[in-house]
Amino acid sequence: MKRLRFYWRARKFLRKWDPAEIRAMLGILKPGDVAFDVGCHKGGWLYWMRRAVGPTGQVYAFEPQPELAAYLTDIVQAFGWQNVFVHTCALGSGQGHSTLHVPDSTGATSASASLVPEVASSEARESADVLEVEIQSLDGLVQRLGLKRLDFLKVDVEGFEWDALEGAKETLAKLQPSVMVESEERHLRPTHRNTAQVFDQVLVHGYEGYFFPMGGKAPLREFDASIHQNEEGPRFWDRESYANNFLFTPKRIAAGEEPRSL
């Protein structure tokens, strides 16, 4: 039953919630690849990552909420995946600890948990719980894990994406994984940053950018936050025109070059 519920949740991500984005990822990943799922939550993308890389690849899942990390560990064991590794930590610009704000006063887990307190409080029904979590940098993890390649990086960290990518500069420059990052002006505003600054963190390393309006895929140059992240009206984030996932692929892929490795 545990495996079945996990599978059906993953199916919802593919069929309803992030169909264009996940299909784009599946068009990039292949057997033997290495993928990172940063901000894994309940593993909606994790299932498809593991399926794409197969038993010869590797998937690393990062989730700072301990209850969710334990759940993901149980799922990995239930499926018998020997090449999926769960880490109970957040990714940022350095190594240390910080406060994770969980927007639910009952102590439950949340997809809107954030290291940016304003993001969590905007989603809280009453008040946000807080817990201390470990932070690692992606560059440091790649080095400590001894990884020689990274083919795909998904980042969904509720307003903390600038910090996560700041800690990935060396990896982006040297290994050039394809990157899928969720980013929204409303979540970045409390940190005094914007989506353009997040995009530049990746583009500077020789990438091309895309976004997913109306269930399709378009060049990043056509993205306009005033249109594609318009915040007017109730539940504006559910509008079909609202776009918050962005794909970056190395220009070398278009040129037909092989993936980089150390």
C-alpha positions as CSV (number, residue, x, y, z in Angstrom):
1,M,0.0,0.0,0.0
2,K,2.9,2.4,0.8
3,R,4.4,1.8,-2.6
4,L,1.1,2.2,-4.4
5,R,0.3,5.5,-2.7
6,F,3.7,6.8,-3.5
7,Y,3.3,5.7,-7.2
8,W,-0.1,7.4,-7.6
9,R,1.3,10.6,-6.1
10,A,4.1,10.6,-8.6
11,R,1.5,9.9,-11.4
12,K,-0.3,13.1,-10.3
13,F,2.8,15.1,-10.8
14,L,3.3,13.7,-14.3
15,R,-0.3,13.9,-15.4
16,K,-1.6,17.0,-13.5
17,W,0.8,19.1,-11.5
18,D,4.1,19.3,-13.4
19,P,3.5,17.4,-16.6
20,A,5.6,19.5,-19.0
21,E,8.4,19.9,-16.6
22,I,8.7,16.2,-15.7
23,R,8.6,15.3,-19.4
24,A,11.4,17.7,-20.1
25,M,13.4,16.1,-17.3
26,L,12.7,12.6,-18.7
27,G,13.9,13.8,-22.1
28,I,17.3,14.7,-20.5
29,L,18.0,12.0,-18.0
30,K,19.1,8.6,-19.3
31,P,20.3,5.3,-17.7
32,G,23.5,5.7,-15.7
33,D,23.0,9.4,-15.0
34,V,23.3,11.1,-11.6
35,A,20.4,13.4,-10.4
36,F,19.9,15.6,-7.3
37,D,16.4,16.3,-6.0
38,V,16.8,19.3,-3.7
39,G,13.6,20.0,-1.7
40,C,12.3,16.5,-2.4
41,H,9.2,16.8,-0.1
42,K,7.2,13.5,-0.6
43,G,9.1,12.5,-3.7
44,G,6.7,13.4,-6.5
45,W,9.7,13.9,-8.8
46,L,11.9,11.3,-7.2
47,Y,10.0,8.4,-8.6
48,W,10.6,9.6,-12.2
49,M,14.2,10.5,-11.6
50,R,14.9,6.9,-10.4
51,R,13.0,5.4,-13.3
52,A,15.0,7.5,-15.8
53,V,18.5,6.8,-14.4
54,G,17.7,3.1,-13.8
55,P,19.6,0.8,-11.5
56,T,23.0,1.9,-13.0
57,G,22.4,5.6,-12.1
58,Q,22.2,7.5,-8.8
59,V,19.6,9.8,-7.2
60,Y,20.3,11.9,-4.2
61,A,17.3,13.4,-2.3
62,F,17.6,16.3,0.0
63,E,14.8,17.1,2.5
64,P,15.3,19.1,5.7
65,Q,12.0,18.1,7.4
66,P,13.0,15.0,9.5
67,E,9.5,13.4,9.2
68,L,9.6,13.6,5.4
69,A,13.2,12.4,5.2
70,A,12.2,9.4,7.3
71,Y,9.2,8.8,5.0
72,L,11.5,9.0,1.9
73,T,13.9,6.5,3.5
74,D,11.0,4.1,4.1
75,I,9.9,4.5,0.5
76,V,13.5,3.8,-0.8
77,Q,13.6,0.7,1.3
78,A,10.1,-0.5,0.3
79,F,11.1,-0.3,-3.4
80,G,14.5,-1.8,-2.7
81,W,16.3,1.0,-4.4
82,Q,20.1,0.6,-3.8
83,N,21.0,3.7,-5.7
84,V,18.7,6.3,-4.1
85,F,20.2,8.2,-1.1
86,V,18.2,10.4,1.3
87,H,19.9,13.3,3.1
88,T,18.2,15.1,5.9
89,C,19.5,18.6,5.2
90,A,18.9,21.8,3.2
91,L,21.2,23.1,0.6
92,G,22.5,26.7,0.8
93,S,25.5,28.8,0.2
94,G,27.7,27.3,2.9
95,Q,27.8,24.7,5.7
96,G,26.1,25.2,9.1
97,H,22.6,25.3,10.6
98,S,19.6,27.5,10.2
99,T,15.9,27.8,11.1
100,L,13.3,26.1,9.0
101,H,9.8,27.6,9.3
102,V,7.0,25.1,8.7
103,P,3.6,26.8,8.1
104,D,1.5,24.5,10.3
105,S,1.0,25.0,14.0
106,T,0.1,21.3,14.5
107,G,3.7,20.2,13.8
108,A,2.8,18.6,10.5
109,T,5.0,18.7,7.4
110,S,4.5,21.1,4.7
111,A,5.4,21.7,1.0
112,S,5.7,25.4,1.9
113,A,8.3,25.0,4.6
114,S,11.0,27.5,4.0
115,L,14.2,28.9,5.4
116,V,12.7,32.3,4.6
117,P,10.3,33.1,7.5
118,E,8.1,35.4,5.4
119,V,7.4,32.7,2.9
120,A,6.2,30.2,5.5
121,S,4.2,32.8,7.4
122,S,2.3,33.8,4.3
123,E,1.2,30.1,4.0
124,A,0.4,29.5,7.6
125,R,-3.1,29.0,8.8
126,E,-2.2,30.2,12.3
127,S,1.5,30.3,13.1
128,A,4.6,28.6,11.7
129,D,6.5,26.0,13.6
130,V,10.3,26.2,13.6
131,L,13.1,23.7,13.8
132,E,16.8,23.8,13.4
133,V,18.1,22.1,10.3
134,E,21.5,21.3,8.9
135,I,22.6,23.2,5.8
136,Q,25.2,21.9,3.3
137,S,26.5,23.5,0.1
138,L,26.0,21.5,-3.1
139,D,29.6,22.1,-4.1
140,G,30.8,20.7,-0.7
141,L,28.5,17.7,-1.0
142,V,29.6,16.9,-4.5
143,Q,33.2,16.9,-3.3
144,R,32.5,14.9,-0.1
145,L,30.5,12.3,-2.0
146,G,33.3,12.0,-4.6
147,L,30.9,12.5,-7.5
148,K,32.6,12.8,-10.9
149,R,29.4,13.9,-12.7
150,L,26.0,15.4,-12.1
151,D,23.5,15.3,-14.9
152,F,20.3,16.9,-13.5
153,L,19.7,19.2,-10.6
154,K,16.1,20.0,-9.4
155,V,15.8,22.8,-6.9
156,D,12.5,23.5,-5.1
157,V,13.2,25.4,-1.9
158,E,10.5,28.0,-1.4
159,G,12.4,31.3,-1.8
160,F,15.9,30.0,-0.8
161,E,16.9,29.1,-4.4
162,W,19.4,32.0,-4.7
163,D,21.3,30.7,-1.7
164,A,21.2,27.1,-2.9
165,L,22.5,28.0,-6.3
166,E,25.2,30.3,-4.8
167,G,26.5,27.1,-3.1
168,A,26.5,25.3,-6.4
169,K,28.7,27.7,-8.5
170,E,31.6,25.3,-8.9
171,T,29.4,22.4,-9.8
172,L,27.5,24.5,-12.4
173,A,30.8,25.7,-13.9
174,K,32.6,22.4,-14.0
175,L,29.9,19.6,-14.3
176,Q,27.1,21.7,-16.0
177,P,24.1,19.6,-15.0
178,S,20.8,20.5,-16.5
179,V,18.9,22.5,-13.8
180,M,15.2,22.8,-13.0
181,V,14.5,25.4,-10.4
182,E,11.2,26.7,-9.0
183,S,11.4,30.4,-8.4
184,E,8.7,33.1,-7.7
185,E,9.0,36.8,-7.3
186,R,6.6,36.7,-4.3
187,H,8.9,34.3,-2.4
188,L,12.1,36.1,-3.3
189,R,10.8,39.6,-2.4
190,P,11.5,39.2,1.3
191,T,15.2,38.4,0.5
192,H,15.4,41.5,-1.7
193,R,16.1,39.4,-4.8
194,N,14.2,38.6,-7.9
195,T,13.9,35.8,-10.5
196,A,16.2,37.6,-12.9
197,Q,19.0,37.4,-10.4
198,V,18.3,33.7,-9.9
199,F,18.4,33.1,-13.7
200,D,21.7,34.9,-14.0
201,Q,23.3,32.6,-11.4
202,V,22.9,29.7,-13.9
203,L,23.0,31.5,-17.3
204,V,26.5,32.9,-16.5
205,H,27.9,29.4,-16.7
206,G,26.9,28.8,-20.4
207,Y,23.3,27.8,-20.2
208,E,20.1,28.4,-22.1
209,G,16.9,29.0,-20.2
210,Y,13.2,27.9,-20.7
211,F,9.9,28.2,-18.8
212,F,6.6,26.4,-19.0
213,P,3.6,28.7,-19.8
214,M,0.2,27.1,-20.5
215,G,1.6,23.6,-20.2
216,G,4.2,24.2,-23.0
217,K,7.9,25.2,-23.1
218,A,9.1,28.6,-24.2
219,P,12.5,30.4,-24.3
220,L,13.3,32.3,-21.1
221,R,13.6,35.6,-23.0
222,E,9.8,35.5,-23.4
223,F,9.2,35.3,-19.6
224,D,7.6,38.4,-18.1
225,A,7.0,38.3,-14.4
226,S,4.2,40.9,-14.6
227,I,2.3,38.4,-16.9
228,H,3.5,34.9,-16.0
229,Q,3.6,35.6,-12.2
230,N,0.8,38.0,-12.0
231,E,-0.4,38.0,-8.3
232,E,-3.9,39.5,-8.8
233,G,-7.0,37.6,-7.7
234,P,-7.5,34.6,-5.5
235,R,-5.3,31.5,-5.9
236,F,-3.4,33.3,-8.7
237,W,-0.7,30.6,-8.6
238,D,-3.2,28.1,-10.0
239,R,-3.8,30.0,-13.2
240,E,-2.7,28.2,-16.3
241,S,-0.7,31.2,-17.4
242,Y,1.3,31.2,-14.1
243,A,4.8,29.8,-14.5
244,N,7.2,29.1,-11.7
245,N,9.5,26.3,-13.0
246,F,12.5,27.1,-15.1
247,L,14.8,24.8,-17.0
248,F,18.4,25.5,-17.8
249,T,20.3,23.3,-20.2
250,P,24.0,23.7,-21.0
251,K,24.6,25.1,-24.5
252,R,27.0,22.2,-25.1
253,I,24.0,19.9,-25.2
254,A,22.6,21.7,-28.2
255,A,26.0,21.3,-29.8
256,G,25.9,17.6,-29.3
257,E,28.7,17.4,-26.8
258,E,29.1,14.7,-24.1
259,P,28.2,15.4,-20.4
260,R,31.1,16.8,-18.4
261,S,32.8,14.8,-15.7
262,L,35.7,15.4,-13.4
